[in-house]
Amino acid sequence: MKLYVVPLAPNPVRVMLYIAERAALGVDMGIEQIIVNTLKGRHKEPEHLARNPFGTLPVLETQSGRFIVESRVIIDYLEDLFPDQRLFNADPERRAHERDLERICEIRLGNLMAHWVHVYKSPLGLPPNPDRAVELEAAMQPACAYLEALLADGRPFLAGDRVTMADCSLQAFLQFMRFTQKNLMASYSNIGRWDAAYRARPEVASVLTL
């Protein structure tokens, strides 16, 4: 299998982190990771559009030659394809809690953060929009406060004592934030503690570029 990625954008990075976390559990998926240079517009060229007509990343090319273009679906597919040492909990209620956390990290924080990056200091060179950046910073605060309170008990990972997709997703968006050289999490000490500890793990450090 082949995974087409760009190592800064949040959606590819969270899939890359997921694969790294499964590898740390002893699962070798044998996936070749191929970088598509978005700064040079390679994602808009016919070769990539043949894989994904939307021109986005990541894209997983399966053994049969089929392409999967949505990051969460890629992760779900890999969970099903490699059932040993899954990242998602086997217990339905705990699994629901972990998925809930991941969706909070993505929808209530990460998507806003990704938009903020592009109006504050876009890696694609989009024009800044300071007023919109301020609005987005305010919109992120409820989710930040929720995660800060969640981590107040000193837990190593968002869901407790084991890594989940919530950790992968949150870290992917925080790396995208770090591109701007502004730390929106500076006033959240518990998130800062989690961030430093999670980034220090070898499997994570091997994926992140910032």
N, C-alpha and C positions, 0 to 999 in steps of 0.2 A: 504494500500500500504506500501511497504518497500523500503527504500533507503539504499543501501550498500555503505559505505564511508570509507575513511581514512582522519582524520581531519587536515592533513597538505598539502596533494597534491592539486594543484590548481583546477583541474577539479571537484573533489568532493566538495571542499570548495565553489566554485562559485554557485553550485546548492544549497548547504546548506544556503548560504547568500541569494540567491533568495527566498527560502522558508521562511527564517526569515523576509525578506522585505515584502513578501505577508502577513505573519502573522501580521506584524505591521499595515498593511492596513485593518486588520480584517478578513482575509481569513484563515480559519482553514482547511488545507488539510488532516489532520489526517494521516500523513506519519510517520511511525516508522523508525528511523534512526539507522542502525546497523553498528558498526565499524568492519572492516576486517583488521586484524593486518598484514600489509604488511612486517614489519620487521621480523616477524616469518614465512613469506612465505605463509600466509593463502590464498592469492589471487591466488596461484598456485596449491592449493589443489582441488581435484575433486569436492567438494561441491560448490566452487565458479566457477570453470570452467564450471559447468553445468548451471550456471546463465549467464556466459560470457566467451565464449571460448578463448577470447583474454587475459583474466586474468587481466583486468584493472578495475578501479573504476572511477566514480560511476556506479552503476547499479540500476535502478528502477524496482521493481517488481510491476506490475499493479494488480488491483483487479481480473482480469481474469487469473493471473498467467503468463502473458507474460513479458519478460524482455526487457528493453530499456537500451542500453549500451553507448550511446554518450551523453555527458553532455548537449550540446545545444538542442538536440532532446528531452531530458527529460524536459528541460525548456519550449520548444515550446509545448510539450504535456500538461504540467501543465497549461500553459496559455490557451489552448483550453478547458481543462477539467474544469477549474474554471474561467469562463469568467468575474465574477464580480471583480472590483478593480484590473484589470490587471496591470502588471508592464510596459508593452509596451504601448506606446501612441496610442490612437485611430486614430489620424490624420496621414494619410499615409506619408506625407513628414517629419513630426517630428519623426515618427516611423523609417523611413529610416535613418534619421540623428542619432538617438540613436543606431540603429543597426550598422551603419558605425563606430561610436565611439567604440562600443564594439569589433568590428572586428579589429580595430586599436590597441586597448589594448591587444587583444589576439595575433594577428599574427605579428604585427610590434614591440611589446614589450614583451608580456608575454611568448610566446613560446621561444624566445631568452633567457629570464630570467630563465626559467625553465631549459634549456640546460646549462646555466651558472652555476646554483646552482650545477648541477651534475659534472661539471668539476672543480668547485672551492672548494666545501665542500659538497659532496653528502650525503644525509641521508641514502642512500642505501650502502654506503661504497665504491663507485666507485673510482678509482684512480684519483687524481687531474691532471689537465692539464693546468698549468698556462698560456701557450701561447694561448691556445684556449680561456681561460677565458678573456684575454685581448682583443682578437678579438671580442668576443661576447659583451663585455662592449662597445666597439666602435660602434658596429652594432645597439645597443639600443639607441644611442644618438639622432637620428632624431625623434623617437617617443617620447622620453622624452622631447625634445625641443618643439614638437607640443603640448603635454599635458600641459607643463609649460605655454606656451602662451595662451592656451585655458582657463586656470584657473586664468589668470592675472586680470580678472575683478572682482575677489572675489566671484564668484559663489560658492554655497555650494556643488553642484554635477557636474559631468562632463558635463552633458547635460543642466545644468541650475539650475532650482529651484526644480527639482524632481529627486529622485533616479531612476536609470536605470540599466540595466544589465552591462553597461560599468563600473559602480562603483563596482558592485559585482565582475566582472572579474579582474579588476585592483587590487582590494584589495586581492583577492585570490592569485595572483602572488606575490604581495608585502609580504604577510605573508610567502610564500615559500622562498623568498629572506631573510627574517629576520632570518630564521633558520641558515644561514651562519654567522650571527652577523656582516655582512658588509652591510652598507647602500649605495646602488648605487644611491639613490635619494638625498643624502646629499647636493648637490649643487643646487638642484631645490626647492626653497623656497615655490613656489605655490603648487607644488605636496606635499611637506611636510605639508603645512597647511591643504590641503584637506585630506591627510592621517590621521592626528591627529584628525580632526573633525569627519571624517567618522568612525574611530575606536571607538570613544567615544560614539557613539549611542548605546543604550542598546541592540537593536536587533542584532547589529553587534558583540558587545563584547561577547554576549552569544554563538557565533559560533567560533570565533577565539581562537586559543591556544597560539599564539605568537604575 
